[in-house]
Amino acid sequence: VGGDDVKVTITDKDGTSIPVDIHDNGKGEYTIKFTPVKTGKVSVNVSVSNTPLNGSPFTFFVLPDANLTFDLSGVGLKTGFAGSPVSFQVKVLDSTSKTPIALE
């Protein structure tokens, strides 16, 4: 069997659509592939013949890539005085998109 009208829409936490590849494996089975580029909540809407699957939309969380990068800046990295506070900033960056992330 196969050939069903399967539709999948995936959106990230900002409501941006994520491209989806749907492969008909035959026998009523489908493989859905996508690549999230942002961390955070993702919503997955699945329908067959315009009928949403039970539980749709599904949600899950995209975690940061294991290869995070960090951007350090600030005067506290260069100099300081004994007895006086120093400070610097650490920005955690997603290694794929190089955008700052916040763990939720």
Number of C-alpha atoms within 10 A of each C-alpha: 9 12 12 13 10 17 16 16 14 20 17 20 14 10 11 10 14 16 13 15 10 13 12 15 12 11 9 10 13 15 9 12 10 11 9 17 17 22 19 18 16 22 19 15 16 19 16 12 9 10 12 15 12 9 9 13 16 13 15 10 14 16 14 19 14 8 10 13 16 15 10 11 13 12 11 13 12 9 9 12 8 6 6 6 8 14 11 11 13 10 14 18 19 22 16 14 10 14 13 15 16 11 9 8
